């Protein structure tokens, strides 16, 4: 019973981390594009 629960919680954490990373990448890309456009 404990194994499935740990897997579910682990997957949930993994998904949250993946989403956070994706958002961070989008934010970095947005900032990078804004900086490049302003500079150029």
Wavefront OBJ file of the C-alpha trace (Angstrom):
o trace
v 0.000 0.000 0.000
v 2.862 2.378 0.792
v 4.607 1.783 -2.544
v 1.763 3.141 -4.766
v 1.328 6.153 -2.480
v 5.023 7.045 -2.671
v 4.918 6.670 -6.456
v 1.893 8.963 -6.722
v 3.416 11.613 -4.450
v 6.727 11.329 -6.290
v 5.054 11.734 -9.689
v 3.068 14.723 -8.402
v 6.274 16.367 -7.176
v 7.986 15.558 -10.463
v 5.132 17.123 -12.443
v 5.239 20.245 -10.265
v 9.001 20.522 -10.739
v 8.629 20.012 -14.490
v 5.956 22.734 -14.696
v 8.063 25.099 -12.578
v 11.062 24.457 -14.839
v 8.968 25.037 -17.969
v 7.638 28.319 -16.558
v 11.172 29.367 -15.586
v 12.398 28.589 -19.111
v 9.554 30.627 -20.636
v 10.342 33.509 -18.279
v 14.034 33.393 -19.182
v 13.205 33.255 -22.890
v 10.793 36.183 -22.547
v 13.399 38.255 -20.684
v 16.101 37.280 -23.186
v 13.910 38.249 -26.148
v 12.961 41.554 -24.502
v 16.615 42.361 -23.800
v 17.734 41.404 -27.312
v 14.978 43.478 -28.933
v 15.778 46.493 -26.738
v 19.515 46.204 -27.397
v 19.058 45.714 -31.131
l 1 2 3 4 5 6 7 8 9 10 11 12 13 14 15 16 17 18 19 20 21 22 23 24 25 26 27 28 29 30 31 32 33 34 35 36 37 38 39 40
